Amino acid sequence: MGPRMANPPACATPREIAAALPPGDPALVAAAGAEVDARPIPYALGSGESDEVALYAGVKPLLRQVLHVREVAAARARFEALGLVVAEAAHRVDLASTAGVVLFVGRDGARVRAAVACEAATEHDVELGQLLGYPRCCVEAYLGLCPPRRNGEVFRRAFAASGGRFAPRLNTLDLAVFHYVSWLPCSFSCALSRAFASAVASHIENRHGQFLGGARRARVTCPPGCRHQVFVRAIDEALSAHRLVLHEDVQVSLLGRFDGERVALERCWPTARDRHPDARIDGEAREAVVRLTALVRAAGTVGVERGTLVVDGAAILTAPDALLVPFGAR
């Protein structure tokens, strides 16, 4: 028997999602509103700082950053103080999502110069991905989508290619939450991406604080319970929850038994809670997340069937980016 409600509303934006979701129990809405603004994870790094960690750890050969022109001098000085080679590309990025100066950083000067030259080329994605140390399978999967490539499309393709295996450390569904890989994986089970993520996590736990403190040559291990180890444990816990996605900015984290289709709920929270303290969520996206959290929190089961959100057997709405990714399945 299919989910009840034959024609649930189709929603593509946070505004449409918020309008389609029920107002919810006032007490549950108030609790969700407080939680969506909380930031309990003690962030020791920026949400996208895995790239730098990997470079310091020697598991990534090159770093590419897009910075505002006012930030370039300070970034250059910081990297050069660590003995790294820094070069600025002549090409400037001017996209809706990001804009500024392209800076390349690495240990190998020849590789840094090659990346600068590659940045200026019209068709450079495969070569630049190779220079940056991205898995070729992930680069090719990304390029296999027709532009403009939306993250939601990449996530759906990765979900389909995962073979029923979903590694929590490859959870890149909300990029404002710390993520171990700096690219969008070809699947949530990609072996090369998993190896990279494990190396980054190990370096954060055991070496990263010492490196930044200037003791990188001593090869000492961070003391047990240091803030970087606490951070890794908290992030691993956040990324290991099942993830309900209706939109890139409308996500809820779930705990409970996954039966292959739906989660029997034990606990849920707005994924925005796990974001970096500087990453806020406002307006229509916040309203949609609050309503979705309140709805799910009052439910027994939740799932996504062919793009339709199904709560306790009832079809609530459809969304092009709707997914339920069972990172917590064992």
DAJO-V427589 format. One record per residue. N is the residue number from 1. RES is the residue in one small letter. NEAR is the number of other ideal C-beta (glycine too) atoms within 10 Angstrom. Layout:
n: [N	N]
res: [RES	RES]
near: [NEAR	NEAR]
//
This chain:
n: [1	2	3	4	5	6	7	8	9	10	11	12	13	14	15	16	17	18	19	20	21	22	23	24	25	26	27	28	29	30	31	32	33	34	35	36	37	38	39	40	41	42	43	44	45	46	47	48	49	50	51	52	53	54	55	56	57	58	59	60	61	62	63	64	65	66	67	68	69	70	71	72	73	74	75	76	77	78	79	80	81	82	83	84	85	86	87	88	89	90	91	92	93	94	95	96	97	98	99	100	101	102	103	104	105	106	107	108	109	110	111	112	113	114	115	116	117	118	119	120	121	122	123	124	125	126	127	128	129	130	131	132	133	134	135	136	137	138	139	140	141	142	143	144	145	146	147	148	149	150	151	152	153	154	155	156	157	158	159	160	161	162	163	164	165	166	167	168	169	170	171	172	173	174	175	176	177	178	179	180	181	182	183	184	185	186	187	188	189	190	191	192	193	194	195	196	197	198	199	200	201	202	203	204	205	206	207	208	209	210	211	212	213	214	215	216	217	218	219	220	221	222	223	224	225	226	227	228	229	230	231	232	233	234	235	236	237	238	239	240	241	242	243	244	245	246	247	248	249	250	251	252	253	254	255	256	257	258	259	260	261	262	263	264	265	266	267	268	269	270	271	272	273	274	275	276	277	278	279	280	281	282	283	284	285	286	287	288	289	290	291	292	293	294	295	296	297	298	299	300	301	302	303	304	305	306	307	308	309	310	311	312	313	314	315	316	317	318	319	320	321	322	323	324	325	326	327	328	329	330]
res: [m	g	p	r	m	a	n	p	p	a	c	a	t	p	r	e	i	a	a	a	l	p	p	g	d	p	a	l	v	a	a	a	g	a	e	v	d	a	r	p	i	p	y	a	l	g	s	g	e	s	d	e	v	a	l	y	a	g	v	k	p	l	l	r	q	v	l	h	v	r	e	v	a	a	a	r	a	r	f	e	a	l	g	l	v	v	a	e	a	a	h	r	v	d	l	a	s	t	a	g	v	v	l	f	v	g	r	d	g	a	r	v	r	a	a	v	a	c	e	a	a	t	e	h	d	v	e	l	g	q	l	l	g	y	p	r	c	c	v	e	a	y	l	g	l	c	p	p	r	r	n	g	e	v	f	r	r	a	f	a	a	s	g	g	r	f	a	p	r	l	n	t	l	d	l	a	v	f	h	y	v	s	w	l	p	c	s	f	s	c	a	l	s	r	a	f	a	s	a	v	a	s	h	i	e	n	r	h	g	q	f	l	g	g	a	r	r	a	r	v	t	c	p	p	g	c	r	h	q	v	f	v	r	a	i	d	e	a	l	s	a	h	r	l	v	l	h	e	d	v	q	v	s	l	l	g	r	f	d	g	e	r	v	a	l	e	r	c	w	p	t	a	r	d	r	h	p	d	a	r	i	d	g	e	a	r	e	a	v	v	r	l	t	a	l	v	r	a	a	g	t	v	g	v	e	r	g	t	l	v	v	d	g	a	a	i	l	t	a	p	d	a	l	l	v	p	f	g	a	r]
near: [4	11	18	12	14	7	7	19	15	13	25	14	15	21	14	18	27	21	15	19	25	11	10	19	14	9	9	17	18	13	16	27	17	12	18	22	15	13	15	11	20	10	20	19	18	13	19	14	18	23	21	22	23	23	20	20	19	10	17	21	17	23	22	17	18	16	19	10	10	9	14	17	10	10	17	17	10	13	19	12	9	16	8	18	17	20	17	17	18	10	14	13	14	8	8	6	7	9	12	17	19	20	21	24	23	25	14	14	12	9	17	21	14	18	26	17	14	21	20	11	11	4	8	15	14	14	15	19	19	17	22	21	20	24	20	12	16	22	20	13	20	20	13	11	13	7	6	7	14	13	15	19	16	20	21	18	18	26	16	9	15	19	9	9	13	22	21	19	22	27	27	22	26	25	15	18	24	26	24	26	23	22	21	23	29	24	21	26	17	24	11	16	26	18	12	27	25	14	17	27	17	14	20	25	19	18	21	26	18	19	18	15	11	10	12	15	8	11	10	13	11	18	9	7	8	16	12	20	18	14	19	23	13	17	25	14	13	23	25	19	24	22	25	26	24	30	22	17	21	32	26	26	28	24	14	19	15	19	12	8	12	22	25	13	20	9	10	25	22	27	27	27	22	26	22	17	12	10	16	13	23	9	11	17	21	21	21	26	29	27	23	28	30	25	24	26	20	14	19	12	17	24	19	19	15	9	16	18	28	25	23	17	15	12	18	26	22	20	25	14	20	23	18	21	25	23	21	19	15	6]
//
